[in-house]
Amino acid sequence: MRTFIAIELSDAVRDTLLGFLREIRHFDAPVRWIRPEGMHLTLKFLGEVPFDKVAAIRSILDDVTALHTSFSLEFSGTGTFPSNTRAPRVIWAGITRSQPMEALYKDLEDGLETIGFPRERRRFHPHLTLGRVKAPRNLEALLDFLHRNDRAAFGTMQAGSVILFKSLLKPTGAEYSRIHTAGLS
């Protein structure tokens, strides 16, 4: 099964981001926008995982989250990957760097590496994907709007748990379901 580890958004943060999405959907740009149920802060994409490995992942999530307390997350800013280009692939909302989140991420990487998941080579850049660009055309107005809102505030929330999700790819988009929730102490 296709899996990833994430933090779910609070209703308040999700609602604020949905309001922002309503604004940027009006641009005539070839972007596949995220659905509300798809909004989450991904900590680690695991990819295709055999069923017999799920118990070990759950155990690591429980062990790691037992070492960390709940922490605050602040959502602000907008941008693209790659950045500073007129042909981006991803449009995102940012998350202010957080020492507790960085420590949680490091411990997840350490634990998951022990059961065969390679460490991420890229630097951890926490973000919420808002949309995926389908073609690099008609993007100028949207990119200008994002640049003008590169410091937009989307709210704060308390991260209280980490979730192992299953992702089922369908023609209408990915559907996510919880496999395991590990609470932060």
C-alpha positions in Angstrom: 0.0 0.0 0.0 1.1 3.6 -0.7 1.7 5.4 2.6 3.0 8.6 4.2 3.3 10.1 7.7 1.7 13.5 8.3 0.1 16.0 10.7 -3.5 16.9 10.1 -4.5 20.5 10.0 -6.9 22.2 12.5 -10.3 23.2 11.1 -9.4 26.9 11.6 -6.1 26.6 9.6 -7.8 24.5 6.9 -10.7 27.0 6.6 -8.2 29.9 6.2 -6.3 28.1 3.5 -9.5 27.1 1.7 -10.4 30.8 1.6 -7.0 31.6 0.1 -7.5 28.7 -2.4 -10.9 30.2 -3.5 -9.0 33.4 -4.3 -6.3 31.8 -6.4 -8.5 29.4 -8.2 -9.9 32.3 -10.2 -6.6 32.7 -12.1 -6.7 31.0 -15.6 -3.8 28.7 -14.8 -3.4 25.0 -15.5 -3.2 23.9 -11.9 -4.7 20.8 -10.2 -5.7 22.3 -6.9 -5.7 20.2 -3.7 -9.0 19.1 -2.3 -9.8 20.1 1.3 -9.6 16.5 2.5 -6.1 16.3 1.0 -4.6 19.1 3.1 -2.0 17.9 5.6 1.6 18.5 6.6 3.6 15.6 5.2 6.6 14.6 7.4 7.7 11.6 5.4 6.5 9.9 2.2 7.1 6.2 2.5 5.7 5.1 -0.9 4.6 1.5 -1.5 5.0 -0.5 1.7 4.3 -4.2 2.2 1.5 -5.0 4.6 3.9 -6.9 6.9 6.0 -3.7 7.5 3.1 -1.6 8.8 3.4 -3.0 12.3 7.0 -1.9 12.5 6.1 1.6 11.2 3.4 1.9 13.8 5.8 0.9 16.5 8.3 3.5 15.5 5.6 6.2 15.3 4.6 5.3 18.9 8.2 5.2 20.2 9.1 8.5 18.5 6.0 10.4 19.5 6.4 9.3 23.1 9.6 11.3 23.2 7.9 14.6 22.0 5.3 16.9 23.3 2.6 18.7 21.5 3.9 21.9 19.7 2.6 24.9 18.0 2.8 25.4 14.2 2.4 28.7 12.4 1.3 28.7 8.8 2.4 31.7 6.7 3.8 32.6 3.3 3.4 31.2 -0.2 5.8 30.0 -2.8 6.6 27.5 -5.5 8.9 24.5 -6.1 11.2 25.1 -7.8 11.4 28.6 -6.5 12.3 31.7 -8.4 11.2 30.3 -11.7 8.4 31.0 -14.1 7.8 27.3 -14.6 7.0 25.9 -11.2 5.7 22.4 -10.5 4.2 22.9 -7.0 2.4 25.8 -5.4 2.6 25.8 -1.6 1.8 27.6 1.7 4.6 27.7 4.2 5.1 26.7 7.8 7.4 28.8 10.0 10.4 26.7 11.0 9.8 25.0 14.4 12.5 23.4 16.5 10.1 20.9 18.0 8.9 19.9 14.5 12.5 19.6 13.3 13.4 17.4 16.2 10.3 15.2 15.6 11.2 14.9 11.9 14.9 13.9 12.7 13.7 11.2 15.1 11.3 9.9 12.6 14.0 9.7 10.0 16.3 7.9 12.5 13.7 5.4 13.5 12.4 4.7 10.0 16.0 4.2 8.7 16.4 1.3 11.1 13.6 -0.6 9.2 14.9 0.1 5.8 13.5 3.5 4.8 16.2 5.7 3.3 16.7 9.2 4.7 15.4 12.1 2.6 18.3 13.6 0.7 16.8 17.0 0.4 16.7 19.4 3.3 13.3 19.2 5.1 11.2 22.1 3.9 7.8 21.9 5.7 5.0 23.1 3.5 1.4 22.5 2.5 0.9 21.7 -1.2 -1.9 23.8 -2.6 -1.7 22.8 -6.2 0.4 21.0 -8.9 1.1 22.8 -12.1 0.0 20.8 -15.2 1.7 23.0 -17.8 3.9 26.1 -17.7 1.6 28.5 -19.4 -0.8 31.3 -18.2 1.0 31.4 -14.9 2.2 35.0 -14.8 -0.8 36.6 -12.9 -0.9 33.7 -10.4 2.8 33.9 -9.7 2.6 37.6 -9.2 -0.3 37.2 -6.8 1.7 34.5 -4.9 4.7 36.9 -4.7 2.5 39.7 -3.4 1.2 37.3 -0.7 4.5 35.7 0.2 4.0 36.7 3.8 0.3 35.9 4.1 -0.7 34.5 7.5 -2.9 31.4 7.6 -3.1 30.8 11.4 -1.6 28.7 14.1 -2.5 25.3 15.5 -1.3 22.8 18.1 0.1 19.6 16.6 -1.0 16.9 18.9 -0.5 13.7 16.9 1.3 12.1 13.9 -0.7 10.0 11.5 0.2 7.1 9.2 -2.0 7.5 6.2 -2.7 5.1 3.3 -3.1 6.8 -0.1 -5.3 5.3 -2.8 -4.8 6.9 -6.2 -8.0 7.3 -8.2 -8.8 9.1 -11.4 -10.6 11.8 -9.3 -7.5 12.2 -7.1 -5.9 10.6 -4.1 -8.1 9.3 -1.3 -6.5 9.2 2.2 -7.4 7.0 5.1 -5.8 6.7 8.6 -3.9 3.6 9.4 -2.5 4.6 12.8 -2.5 7.7 15.0 0.3 8.3 17.4 -0.3 11.0 20.0 2.4 13.4 21.1 2.9 13.3 24.9 
